[in-house]
Amino acid sequence: MTAERLLRLLSLFTVRRSWGGDELAQRLGVTPRTIRRDVERLRDLGYQVRAVPGPYGGYELGAGTG
């Protein structure tokens, strides 16, 4: 299930570069904590996913990845 979810997460980043963590969690049917762990897994795999702090923050897939 995790591999499938990671692929779905990457797919969302191809649709839109920047997403809020809560929005990603809702789209994937998981908790925000699961999104944080999945983002870490993507980073471990070499994807450049940047966390954007603040009330309108979220995650962005870095240029040259995806």
CHARMM internal coordinates of N, CA and C (Angstrom, degrees):
IC EDIT
DIST 1 N 1 CA 1.4601
DIST 1 CA 1 C 1.5152
ANGL 1 N 1 CA 1 C 111.73
DIST 1 C 2 N 1.3064
ANGL 1 CA 1 C 2 N 117.64
DIHE 1 N 1 CA 1 C 2 N -38.16
DIST 2 N 2 CA 1.4620
ANGL 1 C 2 N 2 CA 120.22
DIHE 1 CA 1 C 2 N 2 CA -177.99
DIST 2 CA 2 C 1.5216
ANGL 2 N 2 CA 2 C 111.46
DIHE 1 C 2 N 2 CA 2 C -62.35
DIST 2 C 3 N 1.3343
ANGL 2 CA 2 C 3 N 117.92
DIHE 2 N 2 CA 2 C 3 N -44.61
DIST 3 N 3 CA 1.4671
ANGL 2 C 3 N 3 CA 120.56
DIHE 2 CA 2 C 3 N 3 CA -179.52
DIST 3 CA 3 C 1.5248
ANGL 3 N 3 CA 3 C 110.53
DIHE 2 C 3 N 3 CA 3 C -61.16
DIST 3 C 4 N 1.3299
ANGL 3 CA 3 C 4 N 115.97
DIHE 3 N 3 CA 3 C 4 N -42.33
DIST 4 N 4 CA 1.4568
ANGL 3 C 4 N 4 CA 119.84
DIHE 3 CA 3 C 4 N 4 CA 178.11
DIST 4 CA 4 C 1.5229
ANGL 4 N 4 CA 4 C 110.99
DIHE 3 C 4 N 4 CA 4 C -62.54
DIST 4 C 5 N 1.3159
ANGL 4 CA 4 C 5 N 116.80
DIHE 4 N 4 CA 4 C 5 N -41.76
DIST 5 N 5 CA 1.4651
ANGL 4 C 5 N 5 CA 120.85
DIHE 4 CA 4 C 5 N 5 CA -179.99
DIST 5 CA 5 C 1.5234
ANGL 5 N 5 CA 5 C 110.77
DIHE 4 C 5 N 5 CA 5 C -66.52
DIST 5 C 6 N 1.3327
ANGL 5 CA 5 C 6 N 117.59
DIHE 5 N 5 CA 5 C 6 N -38.99
DIST 6 N 6 CA 1.4672
ANGL 5 C 6 N 6 CA 120.35
DIHE 5 CA 5 C 6 N 6 CA 177.86
DIST 6 CA 6 C 1.5273
ANGL 6 N 6 CA 6 C 110.69
DIHE 5 C 6 N 6 CA 6 C -62.48
DIST 6 C 7 N 1.3214
ANGL 6 CA 6 C 7 N 116.20
DIHE 6 N 6 CA 6 C 7 N -39.93
DIST 7 N 7 CA 1.4662
ANGL 6 C 7 N 7 CA 119.40
DIHE 6 CA 6 C 7 N 7 CA 177.26
DIST 7 CA 7 C 1.5215
ANGL 7 N 7 CA 7 C 111.05
DIHE 6 C 7 N 7 CA 7 C -65.17
DIST 7 C 8 N 1.3207
ANGL 7 CA 7 C 8 N 116.88
DIHE 7 N 7 CA 7 C 8 N -39.45
DIST 8 N 8 CA 1.4697
ANGL 7 C 8 N 8 CA 120.15
DIHE 7 CA 7 C 8 N 8 CA 177.23
DIST 8 CA 8 C 1.5296
ANGL 8 N 8 CA 8 C 110.53
DIHE 7 C 8 N 8 CA 8 C -65.40
DIST 8 C 9 N 1.3356
ANGL 8 CA 8 C 9 N 116.37
DIHE 8 N 8 CA 8 C 9 N -38.88
DIST 9 N 9 CA 1.4643
ANGL 8 C 9 N 9 CA 120.76
DIHE 8 CA 8 C 9 N 9 CA 178.01
DIST 9 CA 9 C 1.5234
ANGL 9 N 9 CA 9 C 110.30
DIHE 8 C 9 N 9 CA 9 C -63.00
DIST 9 C 10 N 1.3165
ANGL 9 CA 9 C 10 N 117.07
DIHE 9 N 9 CA 9 C 10 N -45.64
DIST 10 N 10 CA 1.4682
ANGL 9 C 10 N 10 CA 120.59
DIHE 9 CA 9 C 10 N 10 CA 177.15
DIST 10 CA 10 C 1.5250
ANGL 10 N 10 CA 10 C 110.89
DIHE 9 C 10 N 10 CA 10 C -61.61
DIST 10 C 11 N 1.3076
ANGL 10 CA 10 C 11 N 115.93
DIHE 10 N 10 CA 10 C 11 N -39.04
DIST 11 N 11 CA 1.4566
ANGL 10 C 11 N 11 CA 120.18
DIHE 10 CA 10 C 11 N 11 CA 178.77
DIST 11 CA 11 C 1.5315
ANGL 11 N 11 CA 11 C 111.17
DIHE 10 C 11 N 11 CA 11 C -61.20
DIST 11 C 12 N 1.3237
ANGL 11 CA 11 C 12 N 116.78
DIHE 11 N 11 CA 11 C 12 N -40.62
DIST 12 N 12 CA 1.4685
ANGL 11 C 12 N 12 CA 119.89
DIHE 11 CA 11 C 12 N 12 CA 177.28
DIST 12 CA 12 C 1.5231
ANGL 12 N 12 CA 12 C 110.97
DIHE 11 C 12 N 12 CA 12 C -62.20
DIST 12 C 13 N 1.3363
ANGL 12 CA 12 C 13 N 117.33
DIHE 12 N 12 CA 12 C 13 N -37.66
DIST 13 N 13 CA 1.4620
ANGL 12 C 13 N 13 CA 120.07
DIHE 12 CA 12 C 13 N 13 CA 178.73
DIST 13 CA 13 C 1.5293
ANGL 13 N 13 CA 13 C 112.19
DIHE 12 C 13 N 13 CA 13 C -68.16
DIST 13 C 14 N 1.3172
ANGL 13 CA 13 C 14 N 118.24
DIHE 13 N 13 CA 13 C 14 N -21.85
DIST 14 N 14 CA 1.4693
ANGL 13 C 14 N 14 CA 119.38
DIHE 13 CA 13 C 14 N 14 CA 175.97
DIST 14 CA 14 C 1.5229
ANGL 14 N 14 CA 14 C 111.20
DIHE 13 C 14 N 14 CA 14 C -78.00
DIST 14 C 15 N 1.3352
ANGL 14 CA 14 C 15 N 116.40
DIHE 14 N 14 CA 14 C 15 N -25.08
DIST 15 N 15 CA 1.4625
ANGL 14 C 15 N 15 CA 121.11
DIHE 14 CA 14 C 15 N 15 CA 177.66
DIST 15 CA 15 C 1.5237
ANGL 15 N 15 CA 15 C 110.40
DIHE 14 C 15 N 15 CA 15 C -77.15
DIST 15 C 16 N 1.3148
ANGL 15 CA 15 C 16 N 115.12
DIHE 15 N 15 CA 15 C 16 N -42.17
DIST 16 N 16 CA 1.4674
ANGL 15 C 16 N 16 CA 121.36
DIHE 15 CA 15 C 16 N 16 CA -178.73
DIST 16 CA 16 C 1.5173
ANGL 16 N 16 CA 16 C 107.54
DIHE 15 C 16 N 16 CA 16 C -146.09
DIST 16 C 17 N 1.2990
ANGL 16 CA 16 C 17 N 117.65
DIHE 16 N 16 CA 16 C 17 N 134.41
DIST 17 N 17 CA 1.4615
ANGL 16 C 17 N 17 CA 121.92
DIHE 16 CA 16 C 17 N 17 CA -174.21
DIST 17 CA 17 C 1.5234
ANGL 17 N 17 CA 17 C 113.31
DIHE 16 C 17 N 17 CA 17 C -70.53
DIST 17 C 18 N 1.3179
ANGL 17 CA 17 C 18 N 117.51
DIHE 17 N 17 CA 17 C 18 N -33.41
DIST 18 N 18 CA 1.4596
ANGL 17 C 18 N 18 CA 121.70
DIHE 17 CA 17 C 18 N 18 CA -173.99
DIST 18 CA 18 C 1.5245
ANGL 18 N 18 CA 18 C 110.33
DIHE 17 C 18 N 18 CA 18 C -122.41
DIST 18 C 19 N 1.3426
ANGL 18 CA 18 C 19 N 115.40
DIHE 18 N 18 CA 18 C 19 N 133.58
DIST 19 N 19 CA 1.4606
ANGL 18 C 19 N 19 CA 121.74
DIHE 18 CA 18 C 19 N 19 CA -179.62
DIST 19 CA 19 C 1.5190
ANGL 19 N 19 CA 19 C 110.10
DIHE 18 C 19 N 19 CA 19 C -138.12
DIST 19 C 20 N 1.3144
ANGL 19 CA 19 C 20 N 117.24
DIHE 19 N 19 CA 19 C 20 N 146.81
DIST 20 N 20 CA 1.4564
ANGL 19 C 20 N 20 CA 121.99
DIHE 19 CA 19 C 20 N 20 CA 170.23
DIST 20 CA 20 C 1.5210
ANGL 20 N 20 CA 20 C 109.37
DIHE 19 C 20 N 20 CA 20 C -76.21
DIST 20 C 21 N 1.3151
ANGL 20 CA 20 C 21 N 117.19
DIHE 20 N 20 CA 20 C 21 N 146.99
DIST 21 N 21 CA 1.4561
ANGL 20 C 21 N 21 CA 121.36
DIHE 20 CA 20 C 21 N 21 CA -179.56
DIST 21 CA 21 C 1.5136
ANGL 21 N 21 CA 21 C 112.76
DIHE 20 C 21 N 21 CA 21 C -61.05
DIST 21 C 22 N 1.3315
ANGL 21 CA 21 C 22 N 117.38
DIHE 21 N 21 CA 21 C 22 N -42.30
DIST 22 N 22 CA 1.4644
ANGL 21 C 22 N 22 CA 121.05
DIHE 21 CA 21 C 22 N 22 CA 178.76
DIST 22 CA 22 C 1.5254
ANGL 22 N 22 CA 22 C 110.99
DIHE 21 C 22 N 22 CA 22 C -64.66
DIST 22 C 23 N 1.3194
ANGL 22 CA 22 C 23 N 115.67
DIHE 22 N 22 CA 22 C 23 N -37.62
DIST 23 N 23 CA 1.4584
ANGL 22 C 23 N 23 CA 120.63
DIHE 22 CA 22 C 23 N 23 CA 179.72
DIST 23 CA 23 C 1.5367
ANGL 23 N 23 CA 23 C 111.06
DIHE 22 C 23 N 23 CA 23 C -66.42
DIST 23 C 24 N 1.3343
ANGL 23 CA 23 C 24 N 115.87
DIHE 23 N 23 CA 23 C 24 N -42.55
DIST 24 N 24 CA 1.4659
ANGL 23 C 24 N 24 CA 119.90
DIHE 23 CA 23 C 24 N 24 CA 176.60
DIST 24 CA 24 C 1.5296
ANGL 24 N 24 CA 24 C 110.46
DIHE 23 C 24 N 24 CA 24 C -62.44
DIST 24 C 25 N 1.3242
ANGL 24 CA 24 C 25 N 115.97
DIHE 24 N 24 CA 24 C 25 N -44.04
DIST 25 N 25 CA 1.4633
ANGL 24 C 25 N 25 CA 120.65
DIHE 24 CA 24 C 25 N 25 CA -179.77
DIST 25 CA 25 C 1.5226
ANGL 25 N 25 CA 25 C 110.47
DIHE 24 C 25 N 25 CA 25 C -59.41
DIST 25 C 26 N 1.3146
ANGL 25 CA 25 C 26 N 116.39
DIHE 25 N 25 CA 25 C 26 N -44.22
DIST 26 N 26 CA 1.4593
ANGL 25 C 26 N 26 CA 120.55
DIHE 25 CA 25 C 26 N 26 CA 179.97
DIST 26 CA 26 C 1.5244
ANGL 26 N 26 CA 26 C 110.58
DIHE 25 C 26 N 26 CA 26 C -64.02
DIST 26 C 27 N 1.3249
ANGL 26 CA 26 C 27 N 117.05
DIHE 26 N 26 CA 26 C 27 N -44.85
DIST 27 N 27 CA 1.4697
ANGL 26 C 27 N 27 CA 121.11
DIHE 26 CA 26 C 27 N 27 CA -179.54
DIST 27 CA 27 C 1.5240
ANGL 27 N 27 CA 27 C 112.21
DIHE 26 C 27 N 27 CA 27 C -61.00
DIST 27 C 28 N 1.3338
ANGL 27 CA 27 C 28 N 116.20
DIHE 27 N 27 CA 27 C 28 N -37.01
DIST 28 N 28 CA 1.4587
ANGL 27 C 28 N 28 CA 120.62
DIHE 27 CA 27 C 28 N 28 CA -176.15
DIST 28 CA 28 C 1.5303
ANGL 28 N 28 CA 28 C 113.11
DIHE 27 C 28 N 28 CA 28 C -95.63
DIST 28 C 29 N 1.3253
ANGL 28 CA 28 C 29 N 117.04
DIHE 28 N 28 CA 28 C 29 N -4.36
DIST 29 N 29 CA 1.4558
ANGL 28 C 29 N 29 CA 120.80
DIHE 28 CA 28 C 29 N 29 CA 177.92
DIST 29 CA 29 C 1.5162
ANGL 29 N 29 CA 29 C 113.83
DIHE 28 C 29 N 29 CA 29 C 69.66
DIST 29 C 30 N 1.3350
ANGL 29 CA 29 C 30 N 116.03
DIHE 29 N 29 CA 29 C 30 N 36.46
DIST 30 N 30 CA 1.4658
ANGL 29 C 30 N 30 CA 121.84
DIHE 29 CA 29 C 30 N 30 CA 179.81
DIST 30 CA 30 C 1.5239
ANGL 30 N 30 CA 30 C 109.25
DIHE 29 C 30 N 30 CA 30 C -131.73
DIST 30 C 31 N 1.3202
ANGL 30 CA 30 C 31 N 116.94
DIHE 30 N 30 CA 30 C 31 N 179.90
DIST 31 N 31 CA 1.4649
ANGL 30 C 31 N 31 CA 121.12
DIHE 30 CA 30 C 31 N 31 CA 177.98
DIST 31 CA 31 C 1.5333
ANGL 31 N 31 CA 31 C 110.46
DIHE 30 C 31 N 31 CA 31 C -87.26
DIST 31 C 32 N 1.3323
ANGL 31 CA 31 C 32 N 117.13
DIHE 31 N 31 CA 31 C 32 N 159.35
DIST 32 N 32 CA 1.4656
ANGL 31 C 32 N 32 CA 119.62
DIHE 31 CA 31 C 32 N 32 CA 174.39
DIST 32 CA 32 C 1.5357
ANGL 32 N 32 CA 32 C 112.21
DIHE 31 C 32 N 32 CA 32 C -57.33
DIST 32 C 33 N 1.3210
ANGL 32 CA 32 C 33 N 116.99
DIHE 32 N 32 CA 32 C 33 N -32.97
DIST 33 N 33 CA 1.4688
ANGL 32 C 33 N 33 CA 119.82
DIHE 32 CA 32 C 33 N 33 CA 177.86
DIST 33 CA 33 C 1.5380
ANGL 33 N 33 CA 33 C 111.00
DIHE 32 C 33 N 33 CA 33 C -62.95
DIST 33 C 34 N 1.3184
ANGL 33 CA 33 C 34 N 116.40
DIHE 33 N 33 CA 33 C 34 N -40.36
DIST 34 N 34 CA 1.4622
ANGL 33 C 34 N 34 CA 120.26
DIHE 33 CA 33 C 34 N 34 CA 176.99
DIST 34 CA 34 C 1.5238
ANGL 34 N 34 CA 34 C 110.56
DIHE 33 C 34 N 34 CA 34 C -62.71
DIST 34 C 35 N 1.3261
ANGL 34 CA 34 C 35 N 117.13
DIHE 34 N 34 CA 34 C 35 N -39.18
DIST 35 N 35 CA 1.4678
ANGL 34 C 35 N 35 CA 120.79
DIHE 34 CA 34 C 35 N 35 CA 177.02
DIST 35 CA 35 C 1.5175
ANGL 35 N 35 CA 35 C 109.84
DIHE 34 C 35 N 35 CA 35 C -61.05
DIST 35 C 36 N 1.3240
ANGL 35 CA 35 C 36 N 117.68
DIHE 35 N 35 CA 35 C 36 N -43.63
DIST 36 N 36 CA 1.4782
ANGL 35 C 36 N 36 CA 120.24
DIHE 35 CA 35 C 36 N 36 CA 178.94
DIST 36 CA 36 C 1.5217
ANGL 36 N 36 CA 36 C 110.71
DIHE 35 C 36 N 36 CA 36 C -59.84
DIST 36 C 37 N 1.3205
ANGL 36 CA 36 C 37 N 116.37
DIHE 36 N 36 CA 36 C 37 N -42.56
DIST 37 N 37 CA 1.4773
ANGL 36 C 37 N 37 CA 119.82
DIHE 36 CA 36 C 37 N 37 CA 178.83
DIST 37 CA 37 C 1.5206
ANGL 37 N 37 CA 37 C 111.19
DIHE 36 C 37 N 37 CA 37 C -66.88
DIST 37 C 38 N 1.3196
ANGL 37 CA 37 C 38 N 117.04
DIHE 37 N 37 CA 37 C 38 N -40.45
DIST 38 N 38 CA 1.4618
ANGL 37 C 38 N 38 CA 119.98
DIHE 37 CA 37 C 38 N 38 CA 178.96
DIST 38 CA 38 C 1.5244
ANGL 38 N 38 CA 38 C 111.53
DIHE 37 C 38 N 38 CA 38 C -65.67
DIST 38 C 39 N 1.3169
ANGL 38 CA 38 C 39 N 116.85
DIHE 38 N 38 CA 38 C 39 N -37.95
DIST 39 N 39 CA 1.4681
ANGL 38 C 39 N 39 CA 120.50
DIHE 38 CA 38 C 39 N 39 CA 176.60
DIST 39 CA 39 C 1.5267
ANGL 39 N 39 CA 39 C 109.43
DIHE 38 C 39 N 39 CA 39 C -62.26
DIST 39 C 40 N 1.3181
ANGL 39 CA 39 C 40 N 116.93
DIHE 39 N 39 CA 39 C 40 N -41.06
DIST 40 N 40 CA 1.4713
ANGL 39 C 40 N 40 CA 120.16
DIHE 39 CA 39 C 40 N 40 CA 176.69
DIST 40 CA 40 C 1.5245
ANGL 40 N 40 CA 40 C 110.94
DIHE 39 C 40 N 40 CA 40 C -61.84
DIST 40 C 41 N 1.3107
ANGL 40 CA 40 C 41 N 117.45
DIHE 40 N 40 CA 40 C 41 N -40.78
DIST 41 N 41 CA 1.4690
ANGL 40 C 41 N 41 CA 121.13
DIHE 40 CA 40 C 41 N 41 CA 177.70
DIST 41 CA 41 C 1.5197
ANGL 41 N 41 CA 41 C 110.64
DIHE 40 C 41 N 41 CA 41 C -61.85
DIST 41 C 42 N 1.3418
ANGL 41 CA 41 C 42 N 116.64
DIHE 41 N 41 CA 41 C 42 N -42.71
DIST 42 N 42 CA 1.4598
ANGL 41 C 42 N 42 CA 119.79
DIHE 41 CA 41 C 42 N 42 CA 177.33
DIST 42 CA 42 C 1.5220
ANGL 42 N 42 CA 42 C 111.18
DIHE 41 C 42 N 42 CA 42 C -61.79
DIST 42 C 43 N 1.3080
ANGL 42 CA 42 C 43 N 116.44
DIHE 42 N 42 CA 42 C 43 N -41.41
DIST 43 N 43 CA 1.4681
ANGL 42 C 43 N 43 CA 119.92
DIHE 42 CA 42 C 43 N 43 CA 177.41
DIST 43 CA 43 C 1.5204
ANGL 43 N 43 CA 43 C 110.72
DIHE 42 C 43 N 43 CA 43 C -62.15
DIST 43 C 44 N 1.3328
ANGL 43 CA 43 C 44 N 116.43
DIHE 43 N 43 CA 43 C 44 N -42.15
DIST 44 N 44 CA 1.4673
ANGL 43 C 44 N 44 CA 120.65
DIHE 43 CA 43 C 44 N 44 CA 177.74
DIST 44 CA 44 C 1.5246
ANGL 44 N 44 CA 44 C 111.63
DIHE 43 C 44 N 44 CA 44 C -60.41
DIST 44 C 45 N 1.3287
ANGL 44 CA 44 C 45 N 116.13
DIHE 44 N 44 CA 44 C 45 N -29.31
DIST 45 N 45 CA 1.4624
ANGL 44 C 45 N 45 CA 121.38
DIHE 44 CA 44 C 45 N 45 CA 178.72
DIST 45 CA 45 C 1.5240
ANGL 45 N 45 CA 45 C 112.76
DIHE 44 C 45 N 45 CA 45 C -84.84
DIST 45 C 46 N 1.3333
ANGL 45 CA 45 C 46 N 116.74
DIHE 45 N 45 CA 45 C 46 N -0.55
DIST 46 N 46 CA 1.4608
ANGL 45 C 46 N 46 CA 120.79
DIHE 45 CA 45 C 46 N 46 CA 176.05
DIST 46 CA 46 C 1.5123
ANGL 46 N 46 CA 46 C 116.10
DIHE 45 C 46 N 46 CA 46 C 101.39
DIST 46 C 47 N 1.3200
ANGL 46 CA 46 C 47 N 117.77
DIHE 46 N 46 CA 46 C 47 N 1.89
DIST 47 N 47 CA 1.4676
ANGL 46 C 47 N 47 CA 120.19
DIHE 46 CA 46 C 47 N 47 CA 177.36
DIST 47 CA 47 C 1.5245
ANGL 47 N 47 CA 47 C 109.12
DIHE 46 C 47 N 47 CA 47 C -79.84
DIST 47 C 48 N 1.3128
ANGL 47 CA 47 C 48 N 115.24
DIHE 47 N 47 CA 47 C 48 N 140.06
DIST 48 N 48 CA 1.4613
ANGL 47 C 48 N 48 CA 120.72
DIHE 47 CA 47 C 48 N 48 CA 179.32
DIST 48 CA 48 C 1.5257
ANGL 48 N 48 CA 48 C 109.10
DIHE 47 C 48 N 48 CA 48 C -92.68
DIST 48 C 49 N 1.3178
ANGL 48 CA 48 C 49 N 115.10
DIHE 48 N 48 CA 48 C 49 N 92.45
DIST 49 N 49 CA 1.4627
ANGL 48 C 49 N 49 CA 120.49
DIHE 48 CA 48 C 49 N 49 CA 178.06
DIST 49 CA 49 C 1.5208
ANGL 49 N 49 CA 49 C 106.95
DIHE 48 C 49 N 49 CA 49 C -108.75
DIST 49 C 50 N 1.3228
ANGL 49 CA 49 C 50 N 114.96
DIHE 49 N 49 CA 49 C 50 N 120.14
DIST 50 N 50 CA 1.4513
ANGL 49 C 50 N 50 CA 121.23
DIHE 49 CA 49 C 50 N 50 CA -176.68
DIST 50 CA 50 C 1.5228
ANGL 50 N 50 CA 50 C 110.01
DIHE 49 C 50 N 50 CA 50 C -102.16
DIST 50 C 51 N 1.3127
ANGL 50 CA 50 C 51 N 115.63
DIHE 50 N 50 CA 50 C 51 N 135.11
DIST 51 N 51 CA 1.4626
ANGL 50 C 51 N 51 CA 121.08
DIHE 50 CA 50 C 51 N 51 CA 174.21
DIST 51 CA 51 C 1.5159
ANGL 51 N 51 CA 51 C 108.15
DIHE 50 C 51 N 51 CA 51 C -88.02
DIST 51 C 52 N 1.3188
ANGL 51 CA 51 C 52 N 116.12
DIHE 51 N 51 CA 51 C 52 N 130.47
DIST 52 N 52 CA 1.4581
ANGL 51 C 52 N 52 CA 122.30
DIHE 51 CA 51 C 52 N 52 CA 179.06
DIST 52 CA 52 C 1.5214
ANGL 52 N 52 CA 52 C 107.37
DIHE 51 C 52 N 52 CA 52 C -107.44
DIST 52 C 53 N 1.3470
ANGL 52 CA 52 C 53 N 117.96
DIHE 52 N 52 CA 52 C 53 N 114.57
DIST 53 N 53 CA 1.4657
ANGL 52 C 53 N 53 CA 120.36
DIHE 52 CA 52 C 53 N 53 CA -176.65
DIST 53 CA 53 C 1.5302
ANGL 53 N 53 CA 53 C 112.55
DIHE 52 C 53 N 53 CA 53 C -75.23
DIST 53 C 54 N 1.3174
ANGL 53 CA 53 C 54 N 114.58
DIHE 53 N 53 CA 53 C 54 N 164.79
DIST 54 N 54 CA 1.4591
ANGL 53 C 54 N 54 CA 120.67
DIHE 53 CA 53 C 54 N 54 CA 173.43
DIST 54 CA 54 C 1.5115
ANGL 54 N 54 CA 54 C 112.72
DIHE 53 C 54 N 54 CA 54 C 106.78
DIST 54 C 55 N 1.3224
ANGL 54 CA 54 C 55 N 115.82
DIHE 54 N 54 CA 54 C 55 N 170.94
DIST 55 N 55 CA 1.4609
ANGL 54 C 55 N 55 CA 120.62
DIHE 54 CA 54 C 55 N 55 CA -176.18
DIST 55 CA 55 C 1.5298
ANGL 55 N 55 CA 55 C 113.16
DIHE 54 C 55 N 55 CA 55 C -63.65
DIST 55 C 56 N 1.3128
ANGL 55 CA 55 C 56 N 117.63
DIHE 55 N 55 CA 55 C 56 N -25.52
DIST 56 N 56 CA 1.4668
ANGL 55 C 56 N 56 CA 121.16
DIHE 55 CA 55 C 56 N 56 CA 178.56
DIST 56 CA 56 C 1.5210
ANGL 56 N 56 CA 56 C 110.73
DIHE 55 C 56 N 56 CA 56 C -109.01
DIST 56 C 57 N 1.3187
ANGL 56 CA 56 C 57 N 115.53
DIHE 56 N 56 CA 56 C 57 N 19.05
DIST 57 N 57 CA 1.4575
ANGL 56 C 57 N 57 CA 121.41
DIHE 56 CA 56 C 57 N 57 CA -178.87
DIST 57 CA 57 C 1.5142
ANGL 57 N 57 CA 57 C 111.33
DIHE 56 C 57 N 57 CA 57 C -78.98
DIST 57 C 58 N 1.3135
ANGL 57 CA 57 C 58 N 113.52
DIHE 57 N 57 CA 57 C 58 N -169.30
DIST 58 N 58 CA 1.4545
ANGL 57 C 58 N 58 CA 120.29
DIHE 57 CA 57 C 58 N 58 CA -179.30
DIST 58 CA 58 C 1.5131
ANGL 58 N 58 CA 58 C 109.55
DIHE 57 C 58 N 58 CA 58 C 162.78
DIST 58 C 59 N 1.3098
ANGL 58 CA 58 C 59 N 116.18
DIHE 58 N 58 CA 58 C 59 N -135.08
DIST 59 N 59 CA 1.4569
ANGL 58 C 59 N 59 CA 121.37
DIHE 58 CA 58 C 59 N 59 CA -178.73
DIST 59 CA 59 C 1.5194
ANGL 59 N 59 CA 59 C 110.12
DIHE 58 C 59 N 59 CA 59 C -131.34
DIST 59 C 60 N 1.3373
ANGL 59 CA 59 C 60 N 114.36
DIHE 59 N 59 CA 59 C 60 N 143.84
DIST 60 N 60 CA 1.4541
ANGL 59 C 60 N 60 CA 120.71
DIHE 59 CA 59 C 60 N 60 CA 176.46
DIST 60 CA 60 C 1.5131
ANGL 60 N 60 CA 60 C 108.89
DIHE 59 C 60 N 60 CA 60 C -129.62
DIST 60 C 61 N 1.3186
ANGL 60 CA 60 C 61 N 116.38
DIHE 60 N 60 CA 60 C 61 N 138.92
DIST 61 N 61 CA 1.4445
ANGL 60 C 61 N 61 CA 121.22
DIHE 60 CA 60 C 61 N 61 CA 173.69
DIST 61 CA 61 C 1.5129
ANGL 61 N 61 CA 61 C 107.39
DIHE 60 C 61 N 61 CA 61 C -85.17
DIST 61 C 62 N 1.3219
ANGL 61 CA 61 C 62 N 117.32
DIHE 61 N 61 CA 61 C 62 N 125.14
DIST 62 N 62 CA 1.4489
ANGL 61 C 62 N 62 CA 122.26
DIHE 61 CA 61 C 62 N 62 CA -176.54
DIST 62 CA 62 C 1.5056
ANGL 62 N 62 CA 62 C 113.02
DIHE 61 C 62 N 62 CA 62 C -65.57
DIST 62 C 63 N 1.3180
ANGL 62 CA 62 C 63 N 115.31
DIHE 62 N 62 CA 62 C 63 N 156.04
DIST 63 N 63 CA 1.4650
ANGL 62 C 63 N 63 CA 121.42
DIHE 62 CA 62 C 63 N 63 CA 177.75
DIST 63 CA 63 C 1.5213
ANGL 63 N 63 CA 63 C 110.26
DIHE 62 C 63 N 63 CA 63 C -60.26
DIST 63 C 64 N 1.3159
ANGL 63 CA 63 C 64 N 115.38
DIHE 63 N 63 CA 63 C 64 N 141.59
DIST 64 N 64 CA 1.4633
ANGL 63 C 64 N 64 CA 120.02
DIHE 63 CA 63 C 64 N 64 CA 177.78
DIST 64 CA 64 C 1.5138
ANGL 64 N 64 CA 64 C 113.34
DIHE 63 C 64 N 64 CA 64 C 86.03
DIST 64 C 65 N 1.3213
ANGL 64 CA 64 C 65 N 118.13
DIHE 64 N 64 CA 64 C 65 N 1.40
DIST 65 N 65 CA 1.4659
ANGL 64 C 65 N 65 CA 120.98
DIHE 64 CA 64 C 65 N 65 CA 174.87
DIST 65 CA 65 C 1.5102
ANGL 65 N 65 CA 65 C 108.33
DIHE 64 C 65 N 65 CA 65 C -120.41
DIST 65 C 66 N 1.2996
ANGL 65 CA 65 C 66 N 115.09
DIHE 65 N 65 CA 65 C 66 N 154.72
DIST 66 N 66 CA 1.4637
ANGL 65 C 66 N 66 CA 119.15
DIHE 65 CA 65 C 66 N 66 CA 178.64
DIST 66 CA 66 C 1.4236
ANGL 66 N 66 CA 66 C 111.24
DIHE 65 C 66 N 66 CA 66 C 90.82
END
COOR INIT
IC SEED 1 N 1 CA 1 C
IC BUILD
